[in-house]
Amino acid sequence: MMADDAFLMQMSLPELKNFLIERGIRVSGYRKNELLNLAREAFKQKLERKCNLADESARQLVNGTVYPHPDSSDIL
């Protein structure tokens, strides 16, 4: 097992989705094992982040709820 694979396998589902969303990959409609395959491919292709969802500037606060920035691609 590769180090990247071990790293991905330890991610929770929300972490895995954020990893993919940050790289511009849609996550809705996929099961966790399918998301893992997408993340493996993202590592293989060395896809860079388009945004950082952990960065508060990449989020918007609306009525007390935090939403990903619209440019970050898919909303969970």
C-alpha positions in Angstrom: 0.0 0.0 0.0 1.4 3.4 -1.0 1.8 6.2 1.6 -0.8 8.3 -0.2 -3.3 5.4 -0.1 -2.8 5.0 3.6 -3.3 8.7 4.1 -6.6 8.6 2.1 -7.9 5.5 3.9 -7.6 7.3 7.2 -9.8 10.2 6.1 -13.4 10.5 7.3 -16.0 10.9 4.6 -16.3 14.7 5.1 -12.5 15.0 4.9 -12.4 13.0 1.7 -15.1 15.0 0.1 -13.3 18.3 1.1 -10.1 16.9 -0.4 -11.8 16.3 -3.7 -13.9 19.5 -3.7 -10.7 21.5 -3.2 -9.4 20.0 -6.4 -12.5 20.8 -8.3 -13.9 17.3 -8.3 -17.7 16.8 -7.9 -18.5 14.5 -5.0 -22.3 14.2 -5.0 -23.7 10.8 -5.8 -20.6 8.7 -5.0 -20.1 6.2 -2.3 -17.0 6.3 -0.1 -15.1 3.6 -2.1 -15.8 5.5 -5.3 -14.6 8.8 -3.7 -11.4 6.9 -2.6 -10.8 5.9 -6.2 -11.3 9.5 -7.3 -8.8 10.7 -4.6 -6.3 8.1 -5.7 -6.5 9.3 -9.2 -6.2 13.0 -8.0 -2.9 12.0 -6.2 -1.7 10.1 -9.3 -2.3 13.1 -11.5 -0.9 15.5 -8.9 -4.0 17.7 -9.0 -3.4 21.0 -7.2 -5.9 22.7 -4.9 -8.2 25.2 -6.6 -9.2 26.5 -3.1 -8.7 25.7 0.5 -11.9 24.9 2.3 -10.1 25.2 5.7 -9.3 28.8 4.8 -12.1 31.1 6.2 -11.7 33.4 3.2 -12.9 30.5 1.0 -16.2 30.3 3.0 -19.2 32.4 3.3 -21.3 32.9 6.4 -25.1 33.2 5.7 -27.5 33.5 8.6 -25.0 31.8 10.9 -24.3 28.9 8.5 -20.9 28.5 6.9 -21.0 27.5 3.2 -18.1 26.7 0.8 -17.3 29.6 -1.5 -19.3 29.1 -4.8 -16.0 29.0 -6.8 -15.0 25.9 -4.8 -17.1 23.7 -7.1 -19.6 21.4 -5.4 -21.5 22.0 -2.2 -21.8 19.0 0.0 
